[in-house]
Amino acid sequence: MHAFKYHRPSSVKAAAALAKGEAKLLAGGQTLVQTMKLRLASPSDIIDLGALQDLAGIQSDGKTVTIGAMTRHADVAHSAEVKKTIPALAALAGMIGDRQVRAMGTIGGSLANNDPAADYPAAVLGMGATVITNKRKLSPDEFFKGMFTTALAADEIITAVSFPAPKRAAYIKFKNPASRFAIVGVFVADFGSSVRVAVTGAGPVVFRQAEMEKALAAKFAPESVANIKVKQDGLNSDLHASAEYRAHLVTVMAKRAVEAALK
Amino acid sequence: MAVKVSLKVNGKSVVAEVEERTLLVTVIREHLRLTGTHVGCDTAQCGACTVSMNGRAVKSCSMLAMQAEGTEVMTIEGVAHADGTLHPMQAAFKEHHGLQCGFCTPGMVINAIDFAKHHPDPSEQEIREALEGNLCRCTGYHNIVKAIGAGARAMAASK
């Protein structure tokens, strides 16, 4: 790991003031620290958000669940409030990495990193959650820009994410057995008047599947998506899976997600 | 440049002056000479470096020492009683032959203790899922799974 200057600010404002140039914000560090060890990232400064206790915590009013950016995956997975209001979100958090990673990794860090195979982006896009920063509120369509790219400015810090509770929802992923990242993961959420289907792992960035959303809005049942063929154009192809295979998996995971949501 | 990191390790207050980029596992092994915590893969996959931080199992090769500032860390050296009596989870690993070469064992035991606090009577499936972040290249996991089940029940019984 290359040398850097370490900062441990005690407020979001102080953190934002430090965040410029080649500086990087450190949340749980479950991606960033390894990336720095491999010298794939060599920030000049590390701004550790670990002292910002106010950024961790979960609030729910039964209709909306708001999760602080520094809330660990394990806390979302075990939260009684999340389990009650959006069980699919608690289940998704419990599928990220392994239990040691979940004890450190945070929702804000995951979203800011925007790994194409990460799980949380599927929940945020799949439920149309609002990403709240120190500057503004962003819809997922505004937030997710591309592979490892978001709308966040250099001195912009995610403070919380607010999820509207769907009537029913589920997330199913076909995971890489070694990394446990999604080869393909599909989040399906039924809001009664509308249905959202978000796909992670398959493309360079999380995306919605309009054809499936329309079919499920007409009838929320596995057979509504079972015969929808997803085009492989633009999907990821790597040593883990070809684009053709991923396209096939999107339909299979969507079908299973609808089945799970109906249970 | 150097920074000061203050934390508790196995109940003792520790202050170490380290480079900013120092990992927690480096402080544990090289500054404190607690070499029971191992570095296996060094890429956060194998779990041999697992320590308990504020009661939760974490991978100490995957975090900066400064991320442990003000926390309480327990390593494998702090698991047994002061008189040398094994912790129920350690005793279960011994009883059920849950180790062969022993390299992965400290991380396995630390993770298993944290897991067992939340699962006093775990199923085999729950144990296997809890071990996703710990690799063992000797045992085939079978006896580790048996040991953790027995250890968890022994921990619950000794409460």
Contacts between the chains, C-beta under 8 A, distances in Angstrom:
chain1	res1	chain2	res2	distance
A	1	B	21	4.6
A	2	B	21	7.4
A	3	B	1	7.4
A	3	B	19	6.9
A	3	B	20	6.8
A	3	B	21	5.7
A	4	B	20	5.9
A	4	B	21	6.4
A	5	B	1	6.8
A	5	B	20	6.6
A	6	B	3	5.6
A	6	B	20	3.9
A	6	B	64	7.5
A	6	B	66	5.7
A	8	B	66	6.8
A	8	B	69	7.0
A	26	B	64	7.5
A	26	B	67	7.5
A	29	B	62	6.8
A	29	B	63	5.4
A	29	B	64	6.8
A	29	B	67	6.2
A	30	B	44	7.1
A	30	B	62	6.1
A	33	B	23	7.6
A	33	B	62	5.4
A	33	B	63	5.9
A	33	B	64	6.4
A	34	B	43	6.1
A	34	B	44	5.5
A	34	B	62	6.2
A	36	B	21	7.6
A	37	B	42	7.2
A	37	B	43	7.7
A	38	B	43	8.0
A	46	B	20	7.1
A	46	B	64	7.4
A	48	B	64	7.5
A	48	B	66	6.2
A	48	B	67	6.6
A	50	B	66	8.0
A	50	B	67	5.6
A	50	B	69	7.3
A	51	B	69	7.9
A	74	B	56	7.1
A	78	B	118	8.0
A	97	B	132	7.9
A	97	B	133	7.2
A	98	B	47	7.4
A	98	B	132	4.0
A	98	B	133	2.8
A	98	B	134	7.8
A	99	B	57	6.6
A	99	B	111	7.0
A	99	B	114	7.8
A	99	B	115	6.9
A	99	B	130	5.7
A	99	B	132	7.0
A	99	B	133	6.0
A	100	B	47	6.3
A	100	B	50	5.8
A	100	B	57	5.1
A	100	B	58	5.4
A	100	B	59	4.8
A	100	B	111	6.5
A	100	B	133	4.5
A	101	B	44	7.0
A	101	B	59	7.2
A	101	B	62	7.7
A	101	B	133	6.4
A	103	B	53	7.8
A	103	B	56	4.2
A	103	B	57	6.3
A	103	B	58	5.1
A	104	B	58	5.3
A	104	B	59	7.6
A	104	B	62	7.1
A	104	B	63	6.5
A	178	B	45	7.1
A	179	B	45	7.9
A	180	B	132	6.6
